[in-house]
Amino acid sequence: MEKEALTQEVINVLKTIYDPEIPVDIYELGLIYQIDVKEDFAVTISMTLTSPSCPVAETLPPEVEEKIKGIEHVTDCKVVITWDPPWDKSMMSEAAQLELGFL
């Protein structure tokens, strides 16, 4: 499998994970800042949350790691939480903004 194909598979899985307070997946919400697939197919995901006091701060990153580790060929997954830059609604895709009534 090529890194690009695996990256797309990671994105597809990320689109199945939702912030429970917002009816939009975490990828379309703009919470995923970077996906790095190494040569050995270990994946590192840099992501943020909607706020530091987000109620899923303890559960969402492990859920992401677990689901990405479940992808065939992925050897490991590490989620790195960052607050730089801080998330805001402009980071959402147009589809997410439309879904939430921002467009």
N, C-alpha and C positions, 0 to 999 in steps of 0.2 A: 504494500500500500504506500502511496506517496503522501508526503507531509501535507500537501494542499488538500487532498481528499480526506485525510484524517481531520484536518482543521475544519473542513465543512461538516463532517460528521459531529465534531464537538459542538459546532454552532447549532446543528439540528437538535442535539440533546439539550443544549442550553435553552432553546426555544420551547422546551417542555416543562421548564421550571418557572414557577410563578411566585411573585411576592404575594403572600396571602391577603394583603390589604388592598392590592391594586390588580384589577383583572387583565394584566398584561405580563408577558413573560419577561424574565430578567434581561434577555438579550435586547429585545425591542425597547425596554425601559432605559437602555444605555448604561446599565450597571457593569457591563463587561468592558474593561478598558483594553485588555490585551490577552491574546491566546498565543502561547509559545509552545510549539511542538518540537521536541528535540529529536536528534537522529535515532535515538533508541525508543521513540514514541512515548516518552514521558511528557506530560502536559503540565504547564504552569499557566494558571489563569490569574490575571490581575483584575480585581473587581472592587467595586465600592457598594455601599448600601445607600438607601435614600436619606438616611440620617444616622449619626452615631448612636442614637437611642432607639434605632429600629428594633421592633420586637423580635425579629427573626435573626438578629445578629449572631446568636449562638447556634442556630440550627441551619440557616441557609448555606453558609460556606461548607459545612460537612456534607450537606445534601448534594451540592454541586460536585464535590470531590468524589462521592460515592457513585453518582450517576455517570461521571466521565470515566471513572475506573472501570465501569461496566461495559464500555465500548470495546469491541474486539480490536486487538492490536495495541491498545493503550497499556503501557507498562506501569504507569503511576500517574497520579494527579495531585498537584499542590495548588491550593487557592491562597493567594496573597491579597489581603484586604488593604486598600489604600484610601486615604481621604483627600488625595491630591491628584487632580483637582477635585474640589467638592462637587458632588452630583447636583444637577438642577434639571428642571424639566426640558430645557433646550437640548439635552443629550438624548432625549427619546427620539425614536424613529418617527417619521410622519404618520405611519400606521398607528403607533402607540398614542401619539398626540390626538389623532382623529378619534380613536377608541375612547379616550378619556375626555373628549370634548374641548381640547385646547386649540383645535383648528376650526 
